Amino acid sequence: MARIPVEKMTLKQIEGLEAQIAAAKTKAAETAKAEVKAKIDTLLAASEFTIGDLYPLAGRGKKRSKSAAKYANPEDRSQTYTGRGRRPKWLEARLKKGAKLEDFAI
């Protein structure tokens, strides 16, 4: 590989070289990914397996069950809070006025 005399280059030339390197790096990564994908596709076609058989998505797609509401707005019982995450504005306003969280328990 030829050595590039960057010490003698201007800032603009160095920035141009960086852009060329970044583009070449991206292209090389895409080529490598395509080659690996082609190899995998060939192996899968020759077998009776699918990618899902080999790499099951364990744990993905599972949704957390909804938590039951623990607190409710006394003025509008449809506004509830489970006790998880950010507190709703109606609850924050009441707590700032001196109410206790237990006052809103269902």
C-alpha positions in Angstrom: 0.0 0.0 0.0 1.4 3.4 -0.9 2.0 5.9 1.8 0.2 9.2 1.4 2.2 12.2 2.5 -0.6 13.8 4.6 1.9 16.1 6.4 2.3 18.0 3.1 -1.4 18.2 2.3 -3.6 21.2 2.9 -6.6 21.0 5.2 -9.0 21.0 2.2 -7.0 18.1 0.6 -7.1 16.1 3.9 -10.9 16.7 4.2 -11.3 15.5 0.7 -9.3 12.4 1.4 -11.4 11.8 4.5 -14.6 11.9 2.4 -13.1 9.4 -0.1 -12.1 7.1 2.8 -15.6 7.3 4.4 -17.2 6.5 1.0 -14.9 3.6 0.4 -15.5 2.3 3.9 -19.2 2.4 3.4 -19.0 0.6 0.1 -16.7 -2.1 1.5 -19.1 -2.7 4.4 -22.1 -3.0 2.0 -20.1 -5.4 -0.2 -19.1 -7.6 2.8 -22.7 -7.7 4.0 -23.9 -8.7 0.6 -21.3 -11.5 0.4 -22.2 -12.9 3.8 -26.0 -12.7 3.0 -25.4 -14.5 -0.3 -23.5 -17.3 1.5 -26.3 -17.6 4.1 -29.0 -17.7 1.4 -27.1 -20.4 -0.4 -26.8 -22.5 2.8 -30.4 -22.0 3.7 -31.5 -23.0 0.1 -29.5 -26.2 0.4 -31.0 -27.1 3.7 -34.6 -27.5 5.0 -34.3 -24.7 7.6 -35.3 -21.1 7.6 -33.5 -18.3 9.3 -36.2 -18.3 12.0 -35.5 -22.0 12.7 -31.8 -21.2 13.3 -32.2 -17.9 15.2 -35.6 -17.8 17.0 -36.5 -14.4 18.2 -36.7 -15.4 21.9 -38.2 -12.7 24.0 -38.9 -10.4 21.2 -42.4 -9.3 20.5 -43.6 -10.1 23.9 -45.7 -7.3 25.3 -45.9 -6.4 28.9 -49.3 -7.0 30.3 -51.1 -3.8 31.2 -50.9 -2.9 34.9 -54.0 -2.3 36.8 -54.8 1.2 37.8 -53.9 2.0 41.4 -54.9 5.7 41.5 -57.8 7.7 40.1 -58.8 11.3 39.7 -61.7 11.9 42.1 -63.2 14.5 39.8 -63.0 12.2 36.7 -62.7 8.5 37.5 -61.8 7.7 33.9 -58.4 9.4 34.5 -56.3 6.7 36.2 -52.6 6.1 37.0 -50.9 2.8 37.5 -48.1 4.0 39.6 -45.6 3.4 36.8 -43.8 6.0 34.7 -44.4 9.7 34.7 -47.2 10.9 36.9 -50.2 12.5 35.1 -50.7 16.3 35.3 -53.8 16.1 37.3 -52.0 14.0 40.0 -49.0 16.3 40.0 -51.2 19.4 40.4 -53.0 17.8 43.4 -49.7 16.7 45.0 -48.3 20.2 44.7 -51.4 21.5 46.6 -50.6 19.2 49.5 -52.6 16.1 48.8 -51.0 12.7 49.4 -50.7 9.9 46.9 -52.7 7.6 49.1 -55.7 9.9 48.8 -56.1 8.8 45.2 -55.9 5.1 45.8 -58.6 3.0 44.2 
